[in-house]
Amino acid sequence: MLSEIQDQIDGAAEEADLLQQYANYLDDAAKTQDDNYKLLVLDDNLQMWVSIEASAKSQHNDMPQNIKDNLCKLSKYVEQVTLSKGVNMTENYFHSLAEINRQISQGLMESVNANLAQQEAYYLAKTGLDMIQARSKKDNTALVEAMDCNQQLWVMIKTLMKSGKTKLPQETRDNLIKLADYVAGNTIKLGQNLDNLDDKLLNSLVSINRNIAEGLIGHR
């Protein structure tokens, strides 16, 4: 599950960067008299949008349906303008295609971040519950598995906070990094003494998950 979240972040970031990149190329193409360059940029931009449309139509794409529908409509618009106008399109058309790319790039990351927050909240709450249930059943095997999963989740959160792929304020990112370090250190401490487990410390990890999950849901 954690790898799927990370793949989603990385994939969206790459797509957003590509959209921004081609927006810049389209702006450059609007100013040049080189028809070969214009053709190359228009063709690459169109292929990118064909790929975006195919992704939006994929059954594996879990974006909201209205967003997928809008992406498909935009893809058809880009295709219609590109094929009907070609290298003879005016500067305004080049800039309009560039602006579409920029807006979708920004919207893509906002959508993914909102969905990511929801998923993170779910997994934080779930791993906290898994730890409590394993402890109440005195199932050390399940407890170790739950703590390991929780630690992996916090490693991923720390990596995301350090990556710059989130628009959270720096103070919030710094606090989440500190929490991730706290979770890592105390998870190791708990794992070293399972037979005489510090329930107060375990409950603190669960409480952290619950509070951060509530915060993520409240700020979607």
N, C-alpha and C positions, 0 to 999 in steps of 0.2 A: 504493500500500500504506500509506503514512504517513497519508494522509487518512482511510483506513478505520479505522486505529487511533484517530485523534483523534475521528472520528465515534462510535466505540464508547464512548469515555470520556464524551463530551458527552451522548450519548443515555442512558447508564446514570445519569449524575449527575442529569439532568433527571427521569428516572423515579423515582430514589431520593428526590429532593426532593419530587416530587408525592405519593409514598406517605407521607412524613413530614407533609406539609401536610394531607392528608386524615385522617391519624391525629389531628392536633390538632382538626380540624373535628368528627370523631366524638366526641372527648372533650367538646367544647363542646356538641354535640347531646345528649349523655347528661344534661346538667344543665339544659337548657332545657325550658320547657313549650310552646314554639312548634312546633307540629306542621308548619307550613310549612317552617321551617328544617330540622327533622329530615328531612323528605321530600327537600328539596333536597340535603342532605349525603349521604343514603343513595343517592339516584339518581346523583349525581356519582361517588360511590365505586364503585358497581356498574358504571357505564360505564367507569371507569378499569380495573377488573378484567376486564371483557369485552375491553378493548383489550389488556391484558397477556396474556390467554389467546390471543387472536388472534396476537399477536407470538410467543408461545411455540410455536405450531403452524406458524409460517411456516418454509418451507424455507431461508430466508436467515438464520435465527437459529442461531448456532453454539455456543450454550450446551450444556453436557452434557445428555444426554437425561433423566437422573434429575431434574435441576433443572427442566427444562421440564415434565416430568410432574407434579412437585409443585406448580408454579405453576398448572397446569390444575386440579388437585384443589382447591387453595385457592380458585380462581376459582369453582368449582362450589359450594363451601361458602359463600362470601360471597353468591352468588346465592340459594342456598337459604334462608339466614338472613334476608337482606334481604326477599325476596318473601313468606316465610311469617310473619315477625314485623312488618315494616313499622315505622311510627312508634310502635307499641305495644310494641316490644321493650324489655326492661329495660335499666337502666344497664349491667349486666354484659355484655350482648350488644354494646352500643355500644363498651365498653372492649375487649372481646375482638376486635372488628373492627379497632379502632385498634392493638392490640398486634400483630395479624397484619401490618398495614401497616408497622409499625416494624421488625419482625423481618425481613421481606422486603426492606425498604429497606437494612438493614445487610448482609444476605446477598447482595443483588444487587451491591453495591459490592465486597464481598470476593471474589465470584466473578469479577467483571469484572477486578479488580486482579490476581487470580491468572492469569487468561487473558492479560491485558495483559503481565504479566511474562514469560510464556512466549513471546508474540509478539515482545516487545522483544528477548529473548535471541536468538531466531532471526534477527531482522533485523540485530542487532549482529554476530553471528557471520558472517552472509552477506555483509554489506557489507565486513567485514574481509577475508574470503576473496576477494571480488570485486576489492578493491584489490590484493591480493598477486598474483592471477592476471593482472590487467591489467599490472602492473609486470613480471612474469616474461616476458610476451609482448611487452613494450615497445610496448604499444598505448595511446598517450596519450589517444586518444578515449575508450576504455573506462575508463581510469584516472580521467579527469576526471568521467565519469558516475558512477563508483563513489564518488569523493570527495564529489561533490555530494549523492548519496543519503545518504551517511554524515553529512554536515553537517546535512541536513534532519532526519535521525533525531535527532541531538543537539539541534537546535533544539526539536523536539517534546518531548524529555525535559526540557530546561530549562524550557519552558513549563509542563509538567505539574508540575514541582517547585515552581514559583512559584505555581501555581494553588490549592494547598491541597486538591486532589482526591486526595491520597494520604496514607496514614497512616504513611509512612516517618518515622523520627526526623528532627528538624530538622538534626542534624549530617550525616546521610546526604544529605538534600536539598541542603544547602549544598555538600557535596563533589561531588555530581553536577552542580550548577550550575557549579562551578569547572572540572570536567572538560569540560563543554560549551563553556565559554569557551576552554579550552586547545585543544580540537578545532577550533573556529571559527578561531582565530587562526593555527594551524599549517596548517590546510587552505588558507587563503589564501596562506600563505608557500610551501607546496609548489606550488600552482598557478601561482605567478609564475615558477617556474624548473623547468619540466617536463623540459627538455633536459639539465639537470644536477641531477637529483632527489636530494634528501637521503634515502637509503634508511633511515638510522637513524631519522629523524623519521617517515617513513612507517610503519616497523615499530612505532614507539611508539604510533601511532594504532590500528594493528591489535591491539597488545597490550592497550590500554585496552578495546577492544571485547570481546576474548576474556575478559578478567578480569571485566568487568561482566556479560557474558552468563552466565558460570559462577556469579557471585554471585546473579543473578536466578533461575537454575534451582535453586540450592541453597536459596533462601528462598521458594519458591512456597508 
